[in-house]
Amino acid sequence: MTTTASHHLSPAFPGRAPWGTANKLRAWQQGAMEKYLQEQPRDFLAVATPGAGKTTFALTLASWLLHHHVVQQVTVVAPTEHLKKQWAAAAARIGIKLDPEYSAGPLSKEYHGVAVTYAGVGVRPMLHRNRCEQRKTLVILDEIHHAGDSKSWGEACLEAFEPATRRLALTGTPFRSDTNPIPFVTYEEGNDGIRRSAADYTYGYGNALGDGVVRPVIFLSYSGNMRWRTKAGDEVAARLGEPMTKDAISQAWRTALDPRGDWMPNVLRAADQRLTEVRKGIPDAGGLVIASDQDSARSYAKLIREITGTKATVVLSDEAAASKRIEEFSEDGSRWMVAVRMVSEGVDVPRLAVGVYATTISTPLFFAQAVGRFVRSRRRGETASVFLPTIPNLLGFASEMEVERDHALDKPKKDGDEDPYAESEKEMAEAEKQQDEDTGEQDMLPFEALESDAVFDRVLYDGAEFGMQAHPGSEEERDYLGIPGLLEPDQVQLLLQKRQARQIAHSRKKPDEEADLLELPAERRPVVSHKELLELRKQLNTMVGAYVHQSGKPHGVIHTELRRVCGGPPSAEATAGQIRERIKKVQEWATRMR
């Protein structure tokens, strides 16, 4: 058996296929087809990186199975309403008619099947079971990890599609952040005793990058100083990227993404400059801001209007017109779209080339799906650029873009050694424990972001880091933002190395007295390890906690008074010398009160 019988497919499908691919199928799609046709399995899990063309592979297979009467109808299950319609449109282009509006009852004879959502199956599993029992059915489970989103969805899928003749499961991210089992997926136990999903065919990002099917991704990370008020009423200051507790990371992250601060406007301005550079080589290149919620999305769109003078397309997931807006943006050549989660997975806007990760979702699954919106390659040399806050988890995901993952049903036991921040978190938790006990009324006030600023931190590419910190708008930042949008992967690395060398050389020319800490090269900055700084901050917090009992003043008031008397920034940004000076001062105050 061969794939030549896929007679519905035109030679041009899927259109604008990258160089080096066959007329009908890319090499990986052909390989997956051949494996399937050779084995003829009832269940088949294909894992292919976002942008690789899973839809084309699945519809080619559906066409073959229909043509050879292995199945009589097709059911596609997708995560969202928009994707359900997108599947129906793609199938129609090759002669397979799917009804995306199907809800119940007999299906019109003009259709070859239906396109539904996991939520829809969850509501009426017996309806779909009956359809599978009446006619031989191929079920295509798109982004099947969603079937594990809730116990009811997983059970409904098992109930509905257990009688299906064939089941084809697809995913670009075959892992979940939880241990919910995914229906129709085989799990195999490894040497470590952990059961992991076993794919029948895998085509990862690394392979796709080598084949030119996806773009290389440049991650531009931005740090900065954050200040916020906790529920206890305390004002806290910290710098993105410094070791701190999970709660503090979360609050600093939320502060950075607050549209009223300076971090988001500076990052959006930098991203728009990057988009301008990319559009010199890719004239229709678009940018996407992935927001946490609708209010933020609207605020970011307003900022983009102020920065660029042009309107951004805003896509809110609960709006009926969302799918239409995405389709219009896909075709109209405009610069920016702002969305809440909706375009994080499966939505095909190939011209997206610049992204801003402006959400606090920190799972590897969501991150991979979000970055997947920018990697779809249309011609040789296109690059993607994604702007991130300097959050340890995100930087870790960015540096592991090419690591293959499987869904694990069991979690390994964590030792402190596995997590570079584990010890720091324990220490900081102890330092903060007394404060929490002393203040008491933690839940009386809402969290409030007070102020933020942005600092260009570094570039991550192909697992390596480039660049030193620089101010927004500086020549050093412009150097990195100005990298051409059309480059081969090895050219990207070469240019980044040159930019880094130029930045270091420039910083060395400045006398220390004329440069601030950011502009000094690493060898001329004060060297104090993170652990030493943590110890000093812990000591300061303990001393302040003790002085709270003596003076009756709140923690925030004491820290503010220390800054006023000793000078310098908030303790999260202070140097070792500044912290030692504050420890001496609070000891002096405590001695006087005895």
C-alpha positions in Angstrom: 0.0 0.0 0.0 1.2 3.5 -0.8 0.0 7.0 -0.3 -0.5 7.7 -4.0 -4.1 6.7 -3.6 -4.8 9.8 -1.6 -6.6 11.0 -4.7 -8.5 13.9 -3.0 -5.2 15.8 -2.4 -4.1 18.3 -5.0 -0.4 18.4 -5.7 -0.2 21.9 -4.2 -1.8 20.9 -0.8 -1.0 22.2 1.8 0.1 25.2 -0.2 3.4 27.1 0.1 5.1 24.0 1.4 8.7 24.7 2.4 11.6 23.9 0.2 12.8 20.4 -0.1 9.5 18.7 0.6 7.5 16.4 -1.7 4.7 17.7 -3.8 2.0 16.4 -1.5 3.7 15.6 1.8 6.7 16.6 3.8 9.2 13.9 4.6 8.0 13.3 8.1 4.3 13.2 7.0 5.3 10.6 4.4 7.2 8.6 7.0 4.3 8.7 9.4 1.9 7.6 6.6 4.1 4.7 5.6 4.4 3.5 9.2 0.7 3.7 9.7 -0.1 1.9 6.4 2.4 -0.8 7.2 1.1 -1.5 10.7 -2.6 -0.7 10.2 -3.1 -0.1 14.0 -6.4 0.7 15.6 -4.7 3.4 17.7 -1.9 5.7 16.5 -0.3 8.6 18.4 1.6 11.1 16.2 3.6 13.7 18.0 4.8 16.6 15.8 6.1 20.0 16.9 3.7 22.9 16.5 3.8 24.2 12.9 5.0 20.9 11.4 1.7 20.1 9.6 -0.3 17.6 11.8 -3.5 18.6 10.1 -2.2 17.7 6.6 -0.9 14.3 7.8 -4.3 13.5 9.5 -6.4 14.5 6.5 -4.2 12.6 4.1 -4.7 9.5 6.2 -8.4 10.2 6.5 -8.7 10.5 2.7 -6.8 7.2 2.2 -9.0 5.3 4.8 -12.2 6.7 3.3 -11.1 5.9 -0.3 -10.2 2.3 0.7 -13.4 1.8 2.6 -11.5 1.1 5.9 -13.8 3.6 7.4 -17.1 5.2 6.3 -17.1 8.4 8.3 -14.7 10.8 10.1 -15.1 12.5 13.5 -12.6 15.2 14.4 -12.4 16.3 18.1 -10.7 19.7 18.7 -10.0 21.7 21.8 -12.0 24.9 20.8 -14.8 26.1 18.6 -12.4 28.0 16.4 -10.2 25.0 15.8 -13.2 22.8 15.1 -14.2 25.2 12.3 -10.6 25.4 11.1 -10.5 21.6 10.7 -13.7 21.6 8.7 -12.3 24.3 6.4 -9.0 22.4 5.9 -10.9 19.2 5.2 -13.2 20.8 2.7 -10.1 21.9 0.6 -9.3 18.3 -0.1 -12.8 17.1 -0.6 -13.7 15.8 2.9 -16.9 17.5 4.1 -17.2 17.8 7.9 -20.1 19.5 9.7 -18.7 21.8 12.3 -22.2 22.7 13.6 -23.4 19.2 14.3 -25.2 18.8 17.6 -27.6 15.8 17.3 -29.6 13.6 15.1 -28.9 12.1 11.6 -26.1 13.7 9.6 -26.8 15.0 6.1 -25.6 12.6 3.4 -23.5 15.4 1.9 -21.1 15.2 4.8 -18.3 12.6 5.4 -18.4 13.3 9.2 -18.4 15.9 11.9 -16.0 18.3 13.7 -16.8 18.7 17.5 -15.1 19.9 20.6 -13.9 17.9 23.7 -16.5 19.9 25.7 -19.2 18.9 23.3 -18.3 15.2 23.6 -18.3 15.6 27.4 -21.9 16.8 27.2 -23.2 13.9 25.0 -20.8 11.0 24.9 -23.6 8.4 24.0 -24.6 10.4 20.9 -21.1 9.9 19.5 -20.8 6.3 20.7 -24.0 5.5 18.8 -22.6 7.1 15.6 -19.4 5.0 16.0 -21.4 1.8 16.4 -23.6 2.5 13.4 -20.8 3.1 10.9 -17.1 2.4 10.7 -15.5 5.6 12.1 -12.1 7.2 12.1 -11.8 9.5 15.1 -9.1 12.2 14.9 -8.3 13.5 18.4 -6.5 16.8 17.9 -4.2 17.9 20.7 -5.3 14.8 22.7 -3.7 16.0 25.9 -6.9 18.1 26.3 -8.8 14.9 26.9 -7.0 14.8 30.3 -8.2 18.4 31.2 -10.9 17.0 33.4 -11.9 13.5 34.5 -15.3 13.9 32.9 -13.8 14.8 29.5 -11.4 11.8 29.6 -14.2 9.4 30.6 -16.5 10.9 28.0 -13.9 10.3 25.2 -13.5 6.7 26.4 -17.2 6.2 26.4 -17.8 7.8 23.1 -15.0 6.5 21.0 -14.3 3.0 22.5 -16.2 1.4 19.5 -14.4 3.4 16.8 -12.8 1.4 14.0 -9.7 3.6 14.0 -8.4 6.4 16.3 -5.7 8.8 15.4 -4.3 10.9 18.2 -2.4 14.1 17.5 -0.4 16.5 19.7 2.4 18.9 19.5 3.0 18.8 23.2 2.6 15.2 24.5 2.9 16.1 28.1 0.7 17.6 30.8 1.6 19.4 34.0 -0.5 17.0 35.9 -0.7 13.2 36.0 -4.2 12.7 34.5 -4.1 9.8 32.1 -5.0 10.6 28.5 -7.5 8.2 26.8 -6.2 5.9 24.0 -2.6 6.7 24.8 -0.2 3.8 25.6 2.0 4.3 28.6 5.3 2.4 29.1 7.3 2.2 32.4 10.9 3.4 32.2 13.9 2.2 34.1 13.1 4.9 36.8 9.7 3.3 37.4 7.8 6.3 35.8 5.2 5.5 33.2 5.4 7.8 30.2 3.4 8.2 27.0 4.7 6.2 24.0 4.2 7.8 20.6 4.0 5.8 17.4 5.7 8.6 15.4 7.6 11.6 16.7 8.8 14.7 14.8 10.4 17.1 17.3 11.3 20.8 17.1 15.0 20.0 16.6 14.3 17.8 13.6 11.8 20.3 12.1 14.3 23.1 12.6 17.0 21.0 10.7 14.5 20.4 7.9 13.6 24.1 7.6 9.9 23.3 8.5 10.0 25.6 11.5 11.7 28.9 12.3 14.5 29.3 14.9 13.3 31.2 17.9 15.2 34.1 19.5 14.1 34.8 23.1 14.7 38.3 24.4 14.5 38.5 28.2 13.7 41.6 30.2 14.4 42.1 33.9 13.7 45.2 36.0 12.9 46.5 39.4 9.4 45.8 40.8 7.6 47.2 43.8 4.2 46.1 45.1 2.0 46.0 48.2 1.2 42.6 49.7 -2.1 41.5 51.3 -0.5 42.3 54.6 -0.1 45.9 53.6 3.7 45.7 53.3 5.6 47.2 50.4 8.0 44.8 48.8 10.6 45.5 46.2 12.5 42.9 44.1 14.3 42.5 40.8 13.1 40.0 38.2 15.5 37.1 37.9 16.9 37.3 41.4 16.4 34.2 43.7 13.3 34.6 45.7 10.3 32.6 47.0 7.6 31.3 44.6 5.1 33.8 46.0 7.5 36.7 45.5 8.3 35.6 41.9 4.6 35.4 41.2 4.0 38.9 42.7 7.0 40.4 40.9 5.8 38.9 37.7 2.3 40.3 38.1 3.8 43.7 38.9 5.8 43.6 35.6 2.7 42.8 33.6 0.7 45.6 35.1 0.0 47.9 32.2 0.2 51.0 34.5 3.9 50.4 35.2 6.8 51.1 33.0 7.8 47.5 32.3 5.1 46.6 29.7 5.3 49.9 27.7 9.1 49.5 27.4 8.8 45.8 26.4 6.0 46.5 23.9 8.1 49.4 22.4 11.1 47.1 22.0 8.9 44.3 20.5 7.5 46.8 18.0 11.0 47.9 17.0 11.9 44.3 16.5 8.8 43.8 14.4 9.8 46.8 12.2 13.2 45.2 11.6 11.6 41.8 10.8 9.1 43.4 8.4 12.1 44.6 6.3 12.6 41.0 5.2 9.0 39.7 5.9 6.7 42.6 4.8 3.5 41.0 6.3 5.1 39.8 9.6 2.7 40.2 12.5 3.1 40.4 16.3 1.1 38.8 19.0 0.8 39.7 22.7 -0.5 36.8 24.8 -2.3 38.4 27.8 -3.5 36.9 31.1 -7.0 38.4 31.1 -9.4 40.6 29.2 -8.7 43.8 31.1 -5.0 43.5 30.5 -5.5 42.6 26.8 -7.5 45.8 26.3 -4.9 47.9 28.2 -2.1 46.4 26.1 -3.9 47.2 22.9 -4.3 50.8 24.1 -0.5 50.9 24.8 0.2 49.6 21.3 -2.0 52.3 19.8 -0.1 54.9 21.8 3.3 53.4 20.8 2.7 52.7 17.1 -0.2 55.0 16.2 -2.1 52.0 14.7 -4.8 49.9 16.2 -4.2 46.4 17.4 -6.7 43.5 16.8 -8.1 42.4 20.2 -9.3 38.8 20.5 -11.2 37.8 23.6 -12.0 34.1 23.9 -15.6 34.6 24.9 -16.6 36.8 22.0 -18.6 35.3 19.2 -16.6 37.2 16.6 -13.2 35.9 17.9 -12.7 33.4 15.0 -13.5 36.0 12.4 -11.1 38.5 13.9 -8.3 35.9 13.9 -9.0 35.1 10.2 -9.1 38.8 9.3 -5.8 39.4 11.1 -4.3 36.4 9.3 -4.9 38.1 6.0 -4.8 41.8 6.5 -1.1 42.4 7.0 -1.6 44.6 10.1 1.0 44.8 12.8 -0.3 43.6 16.2 -2.9 41.3 17.7 -3.6 41.0 21.5 -5.3 37.8 22.7 -6.3 36.0 25.9 -5.1 32.4 25.6 -7.2 31.7 22.5 -4.4 31.7 20.0 -2.1 29.7 22.3 -2.7 26.5 20.5 -3.6 25.2 17.0 -4.7 28.5 15.5 -2.9 29.0 12.3 -1.6 32.5 11.6 1.6 31.8 9.7 2.7 35.4 9.5 3.2 35.8 13.3 6.9 36.3 13.8 7.2 38.4 17.0 5.6 37.6 20.3 5.3 39.0 23.8 4.6 36.5 26.6 2.5 38.7 28.9 0.8 36.0 30.9 1.6 34.5 34.3 0.8 30.9 33.1 4.0 29.0 33.8 3.4 25.4 32.7 5.7 23.9 30.1 2.7 22.8 28.1 1.2 26.3 27.7 4.7 27.8 27.0 5.4 25.3 24.3 2.0 25.9 22.7 2.4 29.7 22.9 5.8 29.6 21.3 4.4 27.3 18.7 2.3 30.2 17.3 5.5 31.8 16.0 7.5 28.9 14.6 5.6 28.0 11.4 8.0 28.6 8.5 6.9 29.9 5.1 10.2 30.4 3.4 13.9 29.8 4.1 15.6 32.1 6.6 12.6 33.4 8.6 13.2 33.8 12.3 10.8 34.2 15.2 11.4 36.5 18.2 9.6 36.1 21.6 9.9 38.6 24.4 9.8 37.2 28.0 10.1 38.5 31.6 13.2 37.2 33.3 11.4 34.4 35.2 13.5 31.3 36.0 10.8 28.8 34.8 10.3 30.6 31.5 14.1 30.9 30.8 14.3 27.2 31.5 11.6 26.3 29.0 13.2 28.6 26.5 16.6 27.0 26.8 15.0 23.5 26.4 13.1 24.1 23.2 14.6 21.1 21.5 14.1 18.7 24.4 11.6 15.9 23.7 9.1 15.3 26.4 6.5 12.7 27.1 3.5 12.7 29.4 4.4 11.1 32.7 1.7 9.4 34.9 4.1 9.4 37.9 6.0 12.2 39.4 9.7 11.7 40.4 10.6 12.5 44.0 12.2 15.9 44.3 15.4 16.5 46.3 16.7 19.9 47.1 19.6 19.4 44.8 17.4 19.2 41.8 16.0 22.7 42.2 18.6 25.5 42.2 16.2 27.7 44.1 14.9 25.1 46.6 17.4 26.0 49.3 16.9 29.7 48.7 13.1 29.3 48.9 13.4 27.4 52.2 15.7 30.2 53.7 13.4 33.0 52.5 10.3 31.2 53.7 11.9 31.0 57.2 12.9 34.6 57.1 9.4 35.6 56.1 7.6 33.2 58.5 8.0 35.5 61.5 6.8 38.5 59.5 3.7 36.7 58.4 2.9 35.7 62.0 3.5 39.2 63.3 1.4 41.1 60.9 -1.7 38.9 61.2 -4.2 40.6 58.9 -2.7 39.3 55.6 -6.1 38.9 53.8 -7.4 42.3 54.6 -6.0 44.1 51.5 -5.8 43.2 47.9 -2.4 42.7 46.1 -1.4 46.0 44.5 1.3 46.6 41.9 2.9 49.9 42.7 5.7 50.5 40.1 8.0 48.7 37.7 10.8 49.5 35.2 12.4 47.4 32.5 15.9 46.4 31.7 17.1 44.5 28.7 18.5 41.3 30.3 19.8 38.8 27.7 19.1 36.9 24.5 18.5 33.1 24.6 19.1 31.2 21.4 19.7 27.5 20.8 20.3 26.8 24.5 22.9 29.5 24.8 22.8 33.0 26.3 24.1 36.3 24.8 24.4 39.9 25.9 24.6 41.8 29.2 22.0 44.0 30.7 21.2 47.3 29.0 18.8 50.2 29.4 15.7 50.4 27.2 16.4 52.6 24.2 20.1 52.2 24.6 22.5 51.5 21.7 23.2 48.1 23.2 19.5 47.1 23.2 19.0 48.4 19.6 21.9 46.2 18.5 19.9 43.1 19.5 16.6 44.4 18.3 18.1 45.2 14.9 19.1 41.6 14.0 17.7 40.9 10.5 14.5 38.9 10.3 15.8 36.7 7.5 18.8 34.6 8.6 19.9 31.0 8.6 20.1 29.5 12.1 24.0 29.5 12.1 24.0 33.1 11.0 21.7 34.1 14.0 24.3 32.6 16.4 27.2 34.3 14.7 25.5 37.7 14.8 24.5 37.3 18.4 28.1 36.5 19.3 29.3 39.6 17.4 26.7 41.8 19.1 27.8 40.5 22.5 31.5 41.2 21.8 30.6 44.7 20.7 28.6 45.4 23.8 31.4 44.1 26.1 34.0 46.2 24.3 31.8 49.3 24.5 31.2 48.9 28.2 34.9 48.5 28.9 35.6 51.9 27.4 33.5 53.7 30.0 35.2 54.8 33.2 33.6 53.3 36.3 32.5 56.6 37.6 30.5 57.4 34.4 28.8 54.0 34.2 26.0 52.6 36.3 26.1 49.0 37.5 24.2 47.8 34.4 26.8 49.2 32.1 29.8 47.7 33.8 31.2 44.5 32.4 30.9 41.5 34.7 34.6 41.5 35.8 34.3 45.1 37.2 31.0 44.5 39.1 31.1 43.8 42.8 31.3 40.0 43.2 28.9 38.7 45.9 27.3 35.3 45.4 23.5 34.9 45.4 23.8 32.7 48.5 25.8 35.4 50.4 23.2 38.0 49.4 20.4 35.8 50.5 22.1 35.3 53.9 22.5 39.0 54.3 18.9 39.7 53.4 17.7 36.9 55.7 19.8 38.5 58.5 18.4 42.0 57.8 14.8 40.6 57.8 15.4 38.8 61.1 16.8 42.0 62.6 13.9 44.1 61.3 11.5 41.4 62.6 13.0 41.7 66.1 12.9 45.5 66.0 9.2 45.3 65.1 8.5 43.9 68.5 10.6 46.6 70.3 9.3 49.6 68.3 5.8 48.5 67.4 6.3 49.9 63.9 5.3 47.9 60.8 8.0 46.2 58.7 7.5 48.4 55.7 7.9 51.6 57.8 11.2 50.3 59.3 12.6 49.3 55.8 11.6 52.7 54.4 13.3 54.5 57.3 16.5 52.4 56.8 16.6 53.4 53.1 16.1 57.1 54.1 18.9 57.0 56.6 21.4 54.7 54.8 20.5 55.6 51.2 20.3 53.1 48.3 17.6 51.1 46.7 15.1 48.6 48.2 16.8 45.7 49.9 16.0 43.3 47.0 18.3 45.5 44.8 20.7 46.7 47.4 24.4 45.7 47.3 26.0 43.6 50.0 27.6 46.7 51.5 24.3 48.6 51.6 22.6 45.7 53.3 25.4 45.4 55.9 25.1 49.1 56.6 21.3 48.7 57.3 22.0 45.7 59.6 24.4 47.9 61.6 21.9 50.7 61.7 18.9 48.6 62.9 21.2 47.0 65.5 22.1 50.5 66.7 18.4 51.4 67.0 17.6 48.3 68.9 20.5 48.9 71.4 19.3 52.4 72.1 15.8 51.1 73.1 17.1 48.7 75.7 
